[in-house]
Amino acid sequence: ETHKHKKMSKPKKKKKRILLKIGSNTLTKESDQISRGKIEDIGRQIATLQDDYEFVIVSSGAKVVAKQFVNLESTYSEEINVKQALTSIGQPHLIRIFQENFRELGLLASQCLLSYSDFEKEESKKNIVNTINILVDNGYIPIINENDTVATDEIQFGDNDKLAALTAALLEVDLLIIATNTFGIYTAKSFKNGHPETITEVQNFSDLKKEVVDNDKSSHGTGGMSSKVVALEIANKADIETWIVNGLKDNFIINSINQKTPFTKIE
């Protein structure tokens, strides 16, 4: 009678799923190198929150890692191919840094490389969802980046913001957190005055568009605030709550959840 005791086991509590998007600025703490301390900070928070939340990560930063190792010579090829070659060198290192730091905290990480074309085909969309669900159900944190060796879009789409929003929509996550180097989106007026004030809640998306000034073209990534607006629009249409938080600060996820820090919330 083996099936009897199965019925008695408690049903697993449904966790809220967060898609966390980390830009290059956050990962490097605005330096020229990936900050292991920042990756540890992210891992520590995930470990603390893991009873109630499950995480999927979209992470930039492969190019930055590669630049720590190499300076590519290129006499015959376009800039985009140099960037693609750099990400090809940096991506395995980036995942290794995540895996090493996460492992010390008892967390498991896996790599998923996606292209924009994957979001246009029904079958590949199904595969993405099923694969990520299997990983998460088995305690792995999928770390997603764009499949840069074949992609030509990342350079135009801006630092994985759009990729994060498309993935969040596809997975129907409970919350999309975009970690960047500002306390959310500032009002245009306050930013020009040099005393940035965070727009804490956005109910009407078209109002937000008027406020956004491209004030933070990031130093490593390709995303500024305007690339975030494209992403926010995708998430908004898919009915996914999105927070834009300052990832440079320690404990930024937990502090946002506990309302201890200013950030922009788009419902």
N, C-alpha and C positions, 0 to 999 in steps of 0.2 A: 504493500500500500504506500508507494513512494509519493504519490501525488497529494496525499492528505496534508502533510506538513507545509506544502507549498502555499496552500490557501491561507495558512495562518501568518505567513510572513507579511510584514507591514507593506502596504503599497508605497512605492518610492514617492517622496514628496516632489511635486513638480517645481523645478527651479526656474527662476526667471532667467532668460537668456540675454546676455549683453554682447553686442558686437562692439569691440573696442578698436578704434582706428588710431594708430600711433604714427604721427608724421616724423620726418627726419629731424626736425628741430627738437622735438621732445626726446627722441632716442639719443641725440648727441648732447642734450642739454645746451644747445646752441654753441657747441665747440666743433672741432674738426674730427672728432672721434666718437664712435659709439660709446655711450656711458653704460658700463656694466652695472653701476649703481642704480641707474634708472631702470634697467631691465629687472634688477633685483627688487626695486621698489614696486614695480608692476606685479611681479610674481608673488611678493609678500602679500599684497592686497588681494590678489586672486585667491591665495591660500586662506586668508582670513575670511573671505566672503563665500567660500565654496559650498557651505551648507545651504545657502539660499540662492546663489547665482551660479550659472555656468557661462563660460567665456569662449568666444571665438575672436581671434585677433587678426586685424589686417595691419601689416607692418611694412613701412617703407624702410629705407636705410641701407639697401644692398650696395648702392653706388658709393656711399660714404665709407663703408667698410673696405671696399676694394681700393679706394684712394689711399687708405692707410698702408696698403701693401704694394701697390704698383703705380707707375706712371706710364700709361699706355702710349706707345709710339704709333702714330698713324699718319702715313703720308698720302694714302690713296682712298681714304674712306670718309663718309660723312660723319658729322658729329653724332648723329643718332646711333650709328653703328658702334662708335666708341662707347657711348653710354650703355648700349646693350652688352658690349663685351665686358664692361666694368661690372654690370649687375651679375653677369654670369660668374665672375670671379668672387664677387662679394656675397652673393646669396647663400652659398653653403656655409660661409663663415658666420653670417648673420644668424642662421638657424642654429648653428653650433653654439653660439653665445647664448641664445635663448635656452637651448636644451641643457647646457651646463648649469646656468643659473637657476633654471626652473627645477632641475633634478635635485639640487641641494635643498629645495623647499618641498620636495616630495611631489612635484608636479611633472606631468608628462607633456611633451610638445611634439607636434607633427607639422609637416610642411604641405601646403596646398598651393600650387601655382595655377593661376587662372588668367584667361585672356578675355577681352571684351566679347569676342565672337562666341565664347561659351555661353553667354547670356542671351544669345539670339536663337539658340537651337533648343527645342523642347527636351530632346533626349539628354543633352549635356546638362541642362538645368536640373533635370531629375537626378542625374548622377551626382551633381554637386551636393544637392540636398541630402541624398542618401548617404554619401560618403561622409559628409560632415556630421550627420546624425550618429553614424556608427562610431566615429572617432569620439564625439562628445559623450555618448552613452558609455563608452569604455574608459572614460576618465582622461582622454587626451585633449589638449588644447590645440585646435588647428591654428597654425600661423600662416595666413594667406598673404601672398604678394602677387603682383602681376607677373605673368610669364614673359619677362622682358626680352628674352632672346628672340621671340617671334613677334612681339607687339610693336606697333609703331604709334600707339595711342597715348601711352603714359605721359609722354612729353606734352601732348596737347591737353590731356584730361586733368593734369594737376595732382601730383603727389598722392595718388590712391584714394582721394576723397570720393570720387565717383564709384570706384571699385567697391569701396566700403558700403556706400549707399545701395548699390545694386545687390550686393551680397546680403545686406540686412533685409532688403525687401524680399529677396528670394527665400531666405530662411525664416521670414516672418518673425524676427527677433522682437523681444519686449522693449529693448532699448538700444539705441545706437549712441555710443559716446565717441566724439571726435576730440582727441587730445591734440592741442596745438600750443602756441606760445603766447596766447592772450587769455584774459579771463572772459572768454566768450566773445560775442560780437558787441562792439562799442557803438554808441550813437555817433553818427557822422559829425555832429556839431561838437560833442565833447572831445572827439579824437582830434579834430582840427585845433581845438583850444589847448591841446596838450594835457588835458585832465580826463583821460578816458573813463567813461561810465558804461558799465555793462547793461545791455538790454537783457533783463532777467527772464522775462517770459514773452513769447511770441504767439499770439493767437491767430493773427492774420498774416499769412505769408507774404502777400504783396506789399504790406507795409515794411516788412523786413528788407525787401529788395532795395527800397529807397534809402534805407539807412546804411547799407553796406558800402564801405569805401574800401578800396583794395589797399589796405594800409599795412599789409604784412607779408608781401611777397617773400616767401621764406628763403633763408640763406642757403639751405641745402636742397630742399625739395623744390617741386615745381608749383606747389599750390600756394595761392594767397587766399584771401577771404572770398574772392569771386569764384574760385573753383569750389569753395565750400557751398556757395549758394546753389550751384548746379546740383551738388550732392544732396543738399537739404531739400531741394525741390523733389528729387526722386523719392527720398524717404517720406516726405510729407504726403506725396500722392499715394504712397503705399501705406499711409496711416501709421507710420512708425515714429514714436517719440524720439527726439534727438537732442542730445546735450552737447554743447561746445564748451570744453573745459580747458583749464590751463594745466597741461601735462608736465610742465617744468617743475611744478611744486611736488614735494613728497606727499604721498598719501592722497593724491588728487581724486581717485575714484571714490574712496571711502568718505573723504571730506565733502565731495559733491552729493553723495547719497544722503549724508547727514546734514546737508544744507549749511556747511561751515565755511563755504567759500563762494564768491560770486561766479556764476556761469550762466550761459544762455540756454534756456529750455524752449524747444519748439515742439508743441504738442500736436 
